[in-house]
Amino acid sequence: MKLFFKNPESRSLCLSALVLGIPFLYLISITLTESSGAILCLKKIWGDWGFHFALTMAYAYRPISTWLEHPLLIDYPLHYPALINLFSGLLIRLHSSIVFAFWLPSTIAATALVALLHRFAYQQYKRPASSLLFACLFVFAGGMGFAYRISQQLHNVDYTYLSDHNIFYGNPIAFELLPQRSFLLAMPWMLWVLTRIWAWRGPGFQNVSTRSIYATAFAAGCLSYLHPSSLIALFFFCAFLFIQEIDHWRKILQFGVTTSLTAIILYSLLLRGSGGNHFFVWQPGWYSSEPSPFPMNFLEFWWWNGGLFFPLSLWAVYRMKLWRHPYVQAGWTLFALANLIRIYPWLWDNTKIFLWAHIGIALPIVFYFEKLWDEGLTMGRASVVTCSVILCTSGALDVARIFTWEESHQLMWSKEDLRLAQILREKTDPSARILTADDSHHWVTLAGRAIFLGYGGWFWSHGTDTREREAKVKAVYKGGLDAEKILKELKVEYVVVGPLERERLQANESYFRNNFPLLMNSEEWRVYKIVKN
């Protein structure tokens, strides 16, 4: 233990854990909570985690042979990196509680993220204060939303995401790492790869073993399944670093080939050709080109979304002569890429690239702050403090809002939702096929049974066209001869009729009541068994 604290990097890690790690882990601990038999969640995760619950319950209760199939889109492959949900599903199979099954993988990933974010920063700066500041610039990223809120006298809105006011950047903790479980797992994974390849630079390349290259390359290739967006970012970080180390081309080639083969094999086997025409579309300007009640040009848009961050980084690159730093080059290249191309069907998902750009762009700022501080001038040190506060204020305020229980929590699943899901599991086969209304929080998803068509918003954002299925679902719920023919075609075994189906699909319940036996009956919900002829 004494040796641990004698190491300056270890002391620096303890500082980062104290300032950032403990609050982050507390946020993870309150992400899901159980109260009077119901499950509550942070408001920030409510939308995304409906999908994560569906995946987790499928892994927990469906046959292993179906794990590569979409649980919310029958007879369709799962085009989503769901490894962290697999871990949660396995924990439920081992009889853990739902809350614990989600908490444990997220806690491990968050702990690794704090440690590796610190490692990445300390590798660059070799100073505890600088490493902590770099981590803060990432964790509390946000822009000038706080100033916009004050000037416009806005209340009860976020500081880093105000879509009605053309502010979309979003704080990484509040809008990326908490809601998107796959990103939370992939980020420390990729940071580990980045710290490994940085250590190989210069003379280190001569000493690195072939085993180390292959192991790191395999980990890098795994990002194709863990989080394809991070693999895109990793390509640029690696490319700029390896260009400067081209003398070691044999080892670089070993790394590149192993990474590529691993990525291609995993992507082909596990994501099975996900993608389509909705990806990688030319659309310059990101949201600055979108119509809005408050139109902004590109520079004004990025002033409110990024504040001092981007101009300060450019100035730091110039002053510190960091234009040849490979990670800085990668950061700015990724920023340009995400500003020129709509990478995903949903434009906001470009933030998955902006987040990695932020890592590279932040590097020169802290180098410049170090220089100003070391000069010892009062004006310079005051500028460092002032700029640091401005850079972190919006993000810190958004994160702070989450800590307020009344402001941040809402119902995820009611006690009745959980009870109905349990009954359905007991009365149906694990491979059962079920028809329901399109809803992000339908209780049937908790049963871990395959649904013909789940919430359409998820499929649209993943590039999947479900309009034909939607038409078939509507036809079935109307009843009649068309319904019988479609039910046979779809091989659906159960049809759910409840408030959602009555309101959204005008379900003809008399048709189902008169033609099919009742499997489940509650005050509001019915489940009918479709008899096979």
N, C-alpha and C positions, 0 to 999 in steps of 0.2 A: 504493500500500500504506500509506503514511504517513497519507493522508487516511482510509483505512478505519479504522485504529486510533485516529485522533483522534475519530471518531464514538463517543459513549458507548454507543449501541445496538450497534454493531459489537463493541466490547469485551465487552459483556454477552453477545452471541451466542457469542463465543469461549469465555467462561466456561461457558455451558450446554453447548456442544459438547464441552468438555474433561471436564466432570463427568458428563454424561448421554449425549452423542452417541457418544463412543468406546466405552463399555461396551455401548450398545445395538447399535451396528454390529458389535461383536464377537459378540454373541449371534446376530445375523442370519447371520454368517459360519459359525457352528457349527450352525446349524439343520439343515442337511443336509451330510453328509460322505461321501466314498467311501473304502472300505477293502477291499482284496483283492477288488475287483470287486463288492462289495455296497454298498448305500446305508444309512447309519445316520442317525438323526434324533434330535432332542430328544424326550424322553418326552412333553412337554407338547403336541407337535403331532401325535403319532402317529395319533390317532383322526381329527382333522379333515383332515389332509393326505392320507389315503387318498382322500377325495373330491376334493381339489384335484389330486391326481395324475391321477385319472380324467378330470377336465375338461381339464387341460393336455394329456394325451396325445391326447384327442379333437381338440383344436385342432391338435396337431402332425401327426396322421396321417390324420384323416378329411377327406373333401371339404368345401370351404368351404360348399357348399349345405346341409350337415347341421349347421352350427354352432349353429343355434337349436333343435336337437333334443337331448333328454336322452341323454347317452351311456350311462347306466345304466338307462334306462327306455324301451325302444324304442317309437316312435310316440307319444311324449309330449313336449310342449314343455319347454324348460329354463327353470324358474322360479327362477333363481339369478343374482345379480350376479357374473359371472365375468370381469370385464375384466382383472384382474391375471393370471389363469390364461391368458387369451388372449395376453398379452404373453409369458408363459413358453413357451406353445405355439409362437408365432412364432419365438422364439429357437431352439427345437429344430428347427424347419423350416429354419433357417439353419445347422444342423449344430453348434450349441453342445452342450456336455455337459448332462446333466439337472441336475446340481448348480448349474452356472453359470446355467442358464435360470431356476431358482428364486431363486438368490441375487441376480441383478442387479435385477429389479423390486422385490424386498423391500428391498434396500439403498437404492435411489432413494427409495422411499416412506418408509423409516425416517429418512433424512437430511432429507427434506422435513418430516416430523413434528416432529423436534427443532427445526428452524429456525422453523416456523410456531407451534409451541407457545410458543417463546420470544417470537416476534413478538406473539402474542396477549397474553401476560403483560406484555411491556414496554409495549405500547400502554396497558395499564391502570395500571401502577405507575411507569414511567419510571425504575426503579432496578434495577441488575443483581442485587443480592442478593435483592430481592423477586421478580424474574422467575424466578430460579433456584429459590427456595423454592416458588413456585407450581408450577413444572414438577415438582419433587420430590413435592409433595403429590398430583400426578396419577400420576406414574410409579410411586411406591412406596405407592399407596393400598392399604389392607388391613383396618383394623379392629383388634380386640383378640385376634386369633387367637394371637399369641405368648403373651399372658397366659393364655389358655385352655389352651394346650398345657402351660405350666408348671404350672398349678394342677391339671390332670388327669393330669400325668405321661405325656403322649402322645409317641410317638417315630415317626420315619419317616413323617410325614404333613405335608401342606402347612400353611402358617400362615394363608392367606386363603381356603381352600376345604376345609372339613371337613364333608362332606355328612352323615356319621353323627352329627354334633354340631350340626347346624342352622346352620352357617356357610357361606354360599354366595356372598358378595360377589365374591370372586376379585380377584387383582391384575391390573390392566389389561395389563401386559406378559406375564405368565405365562399368563393365561387368556383374553385377548382378542386382543391385537395380534400375538402370535407364531402362535397357532393359526389365527386367522381372517384370511386374507390380504386379503379384500375390505375388512375394517375398517381394516387397516393402510394401504390405499390411500385409503380414503374420509376418514379422519380429518384428514390434512393438507389435503385438498381442501376440507373444510368449514371448517376453521380459517382457510384463506385467505379464504373467503367472509365469515366473521364479522369478520375484521380489516378487510376492505374496507368493509362496511356500517357498522362502528363509526367509520371515518374520515369517513363522510358526515354524521355527526351535527351538529346546530346549523348554523353558517354553512357548513360543508362541503357540505351538501345543495344550497346555492345555486350552488356552484362545480362540482359533479360533472357530467361530460358525459353526454349521452345514450348515447354509445358505451360508456362505462364501466358505466353501469347495465345495458345490454343484455348486455355481456360477462359481468358478474358474475352476472346473473340466469340466463344460459345455463349457467354453471358450477354454480349452485345447482340448477337443474333436472336436470342430469346425475346428481345424487345419487339420483334415482329408479332409475337402473340401477346406479350404483356401489354404493349401500348404502341401500336404502329406509328403514332404521331411522334413519339420520343425517338423511334428509330430514324425517322426522317431528320430530326434535329441532330442526332448522333452522327449521321453521315457528314454533315457540314463541319461539326467540331473535329471529327477525325480527318476529314479531307484537308482542312487548313493546317492542322498540326503535322500531318504526314508529308505534305508538300515541302515543309521546311526540313524534314528529316529524310529526304528522298535518297540520301546516300545509303540508308539502311533498307533499301527497297525490297530485299528478300524477306526480311521479317515483316515489313509492311504488307507484302503480298500474302504471306501466311495469314496474317490477321484478317485482311480483306476477304480472301477466299473463304476462310472458315466462317467469318461473320455472315457472308452472303449465302453460303450453302445452308447454314443453320436457319437463317431468316426465311429463305425460300421454302425449305422443307416444312418448317413449323407453320408458316402462313398457308401453304397449300393443304396441309393435313388438317389444321385446326380452324382456320378461318375460311378455307375452301372458296377462294375466288371472290371474296367480298369486294365491293366497289361498283363502278358503273359510270355512266355519263354525267352524273351529278357531282363528281369529284374533280378537282383540279380545273376550275373554270376561270378564265381571265376576268378579273373584276378589280381594277385598280382603285386604291383608296380605302379599302375596308369599309367601315360604316360612314366615313366622311362622304362617300358617294351616294349614300342612301337618302331618299327624301325624308324629311323630318320637320316637325313643327318649329324647330330652331335650326335652320340650315347653317352649316359651318363649312368653311373651306378646309383644306387638308391641314394647314399649319395650326389654325385655330382649334380644329378637332383634336389634334394631338397635344395641344397645350392643355386642354381641359382633361384629356384622358391620361396624359403622362406628366404634365407639369414640368418641373425643372429637370426631370430625369434624362430626357433625350438630349436637349441642348447642353446640359452639364457634362454628359458623357462625351459628346463630340469635342467640347472644349478640353476635357481631360485627355482625350486621345491625342489632341494636338499638343498640349502642354507637356505631356509625359512621353510623347513620341511612341505611342503604343499601337500604331497602325499595323505593326507586324506581329502583334500578339495573336496567335491563332484562334483563341477562344473569343477575343474581341471581334476579330474578322467574322467568325461564325455567328456571333450575336447579331451584328448589323446585317449580315446577309439574310438571316432568318427573319429579321424585322422587315427587310425589303420584300422577301418572298411572301410573307403573310399580308403585306400591303398591296401586292400586285395580283395575287391569285386567291380565289375562294377555294380553299383546299377541300372543304367538306360541304355537303348539301346545306347545312345550317351555317350561315356566315359567321355567327358568334363562335363556332368551334375553332376558328383560327386562333383563338386565345391559347389553344394547346401548343401552338408554335410560338406565339408571342411570349409565353411563359419561359420557354427555353431561350428565346432571344434576350429576355430580361437578365438571365444569368450572365451572358457574355457582355451585355451592354453595361451592367453594373460594375464590372471589374475595374475599368479605368477611373470611375468616380472615387472609389476608395483609395486607389493609388494616389490620386490627386489630393484627396483629403489628408492622407499621410504626409505628403510634402508640405502642405500648408501648416499642418500642426507642428511638424518638426522644425519649421522656420521660427517658431516661437513668437510670432507677431500677434498682438492682441486682435487686430482686425482679421487676420487669417483664421485664427482659432474661432472667433465669433462667427465668421462665415461658415466654417465647418459645422458648428452647432446649429446655426439657423437653417442652413440647407438640409441638414439631416432631419431636423424636425419637420420641415415642409415636405420632404420626400416621403416621410412615414406617417403623416397625420391622418390622411384619408383612410389608408388601410388599417391603421391602428384603431380608428374610431369604428370602422366596420367590424373588426374582430371583437372590439369591446362590447358592441351591441349584442353579440351572440351570448355573452356571459350573463345577460339579464334574462332570467328564466321566463318571465311573463312575456317579454318581447320576442323571445327566440323559439319557444316550443309550441307544438300543436299536436293534435291527434294523428297518429300514423295508422294504427289499426285498433278498432274497438274490441271490447271483450266479445261482442257478438260475432265480429268478423273471425276472430280466432276460434270460437266455438263451432261456427259453421264449417270452417276449413277442416277442423278435426273430424267432424261427422262425415264430411265428403271423403276424406282419406280412408276412413274406416269402411265406407260403403262402396268404394270403387276400387278397381284394379289400378296399380301404379302407372300402367300404360294407357289409362283411359283418355278419351278424346272428348273435349267439352266445348260447347258453344255458349258464348256470353256476349254481353254488350261491350263496346269499346270504352274501357275506363282504365286510368293509370293505377287505381287502387281498388280494383275489384277483389273481393275476398277470396274468390276462387284461386287467384294466384298463390295464396298462402297454402293451398292444399297440395301444391307440387304436382299438379296434373297438367297435361298439354291442353292449351287453349287454341281454338281455331284461328282467332284473330284478337290480339290484345290491343293495347292503346296505340292508335295510329301515329301519334306524335313521335314516338320512338322510332318507328319504321321510316318515317319521312326523313328524320335527321340522320338515319343510317343509310339512306339512299335506296330504300326498298319501296316499290310501288305496290300498294295494297288495295287499289280502287276496285279491282275485280272481286276481291274477297269481300269488301264492304258491301257490294251489290248483292252478293249471295247471302250474306248474313241478314240483310234487310228482307230479302225474299223469304227466307226461312221463317222469320218472326211474323210475317204477314199471314202465314199459314196457307192451306190449300194444296192443290195438286203440284204446283211449282215447288212448294216446300218439301213435299215427300220425295220428289225427284232429286232435289239438291242434297237433301240429307243422305240419300243413298250414295250420291257421288262423293260427298265429303267424308263418309264413313264416321260421322260424328255419333258418339254413343250416348251423350247426355246433353240436354238443353236446359239452361238456367233461365228462369223468369223471375224478375224482381223489380224493384223501383227503377233501376237503371234501364232495364230492357223495356219496361212499360213507357217510361218517359222519352227515351231516345229513339226507340225502334217501334213504338206503338205495338208492342207484342200482342198478338191475338191469343190470349191465354186459353180461351175456350177451345181453340183448335188443339192445343197440346193436352188439355185436360180430357178431351173427348177421344183422343187417339193414342195416348201413351200413358203407361203406368207412372205413378208418382214415386220417386225415390226418396226425396226429402221434402219436408213441409214445415215451414216456420211461419211466423206472423206475417212476414213480408216477402219471403223467398220460397220458390218452388224449384225443384230439380226433377226433370222428367227423363225417364230412361227410354231411349229410342230402340224399339224392338226390331231386331234384325229378321228380315223375311228369308 
